Amino acid sequence: MRYVLLIHSNRESWATLSADGQRALGRAHADFTTELTDAGRLVASEGLADPVRTRTVRVRDGVTVATDGPFVESKEHLAGFYVVECDGEDDAVALATRLPDARIDAVEVRPVADA
């Protein structure tokens, strides 16, 4: 079963990390990605661009409004994701706990819906 691990972040928590801490977080992601790839469990993984480059689109009564930012009444933003093959929810949660972001922000675990 496929799960998506959604990495939520915010500028404040990132700013609390030293330069070495930021590099360590990046290395931890690289190691995690290599491990998942070698095990044949990684479907996709990407980091997302800075939220200042984001637009949020809403259509109401046929009118489209595009606003700056990903912000839906929250200071957190979606920073990246992994789509992984898992044996079930417990397996997906176990993987999410290994993401370094879970220690400073949050990682959301969601099953991928069958088309």
C-alpha positions in Angstrom: 0.0 0.0 0.0 1.3 3.5 -0.8 1.5 6.2 1.8 2.5 9.9 1.4 4.7 11.4 4.2 4.0 15.1 4.1 6.7 17.2 5.7 5.4 20.4 7.3 7.8 23.1 8.3 8.0 26.8 9.2 10.7 29.4 9.1 10.9 29.7 12.9 11.9 26.1 13.5 14.4 26.1 10.6 16.0 29.2 12.0 16.6 27.4 15.3 19.0 25.0 13.6 22.7 25.9 13.3 24.3 25.7 9.8 25.7 22.3 10.9 22.2 21.3 12.0 20.7 22.3 8.7 23.4 20.3 6.8 22.8 17.3 9.1 19.1 17.4 8.3 19.9 17.4 4.6 22.3 14.5 5.0 19.6 12.6 7.0 17.2 13.1 4.1 19.8 11.9 1.6 20.5 8.8 3.7 16.8 8.0 4.1 16.2 8.4 0.4 19.0 6.0 -0.4 17.8 3.5 2.0 14.2 3.6 0.7 15.5 3.4 -2.9 17.8 0.5 -2.2 14.9 -1.4 -0.5 12.6 -0.7 -3.5 10.1 1.2 -1.3 10.5 4.8 -2.7 7.9 5.8 -5.2 8.7 9.6 -5.3 10.3 12.2 -3.1 10.7 15.9 -3.6 11.5 19.0 -1.6 9.3 22.0 -2.4 10.5 25.5 -3.3 10.4 28.3 -0.8 6.8 29.2 0.1 7.2 32.8 -1.1 7.0 31.3 -4.6 3.7 29.6 -3.9 0.2 30.6 -5.1 -3.0 29.3 -3.5 -6.0 29.0 -5.9 -9.6 29.1 -4.9 -12.6 29.1 -7.2 -15.9 30.4 -5.7 -19.0 30.9 -7.7 -17.0 30.7 -10.9 -14.5 33.3 -9.9 -10.9 32.4 -9.6 -8.7 34.0 -6.9 -5.0 33.3 -6.7 -3.2 34.6 -3.7 0.4 34.6 -2.7 1.6 31.9 -0.4 0.6 28.5 0.7 -1.0 29.8 3.8 -4.3 28.4 4.9 -4.5 30.2 8.2 -1.3 28.6 9.5 2.3 29.5 9.7 3.4 26.0 8.7 3.8 25.1 5.1 4.3 21.9 3.1 8.0 21.6 2.7 8.3 18.3 0.9 7.0 14.7 0.6 7.9 11.1 0.1 5.5 8.5 -1.5 6.5 5.1 -0.1 5.4 1.5 -0.3 4.4 0.3 3.1 2.9 -2.9 4.7 0.3 -0.7 6.4 -0.2 2.3 8.6 2.1 1.2 11.4 4.9 0.8 8.9 4.3 4.2 7.4 4.3 5.8 10.9 7.5 4.1 11.7 9.1 5.6 8.5 7.8 9.0 9.4 9.4 8.9 12.8 12.7 8.5 11.1 12.4 11.7 9.1 14.5 14.4 10.8 11.7 16.9 10.4 9.5 15.0 12.8 11.9 16.2 15.6 11.5 19.9 14.8 8.1 20.2 13.0 5.6 17.6 11.9 5.2 14.8 9.3 1.7 13.9 8.2 1.1 10.3 7.2 -1.7 9.7 4.7 -2.7 6.6 2.6 -2.7 7.3 -1.1 -6.3 6.7 -2.5 -6.8 4.1 -5.1 -7.8 5.6 -8.4 
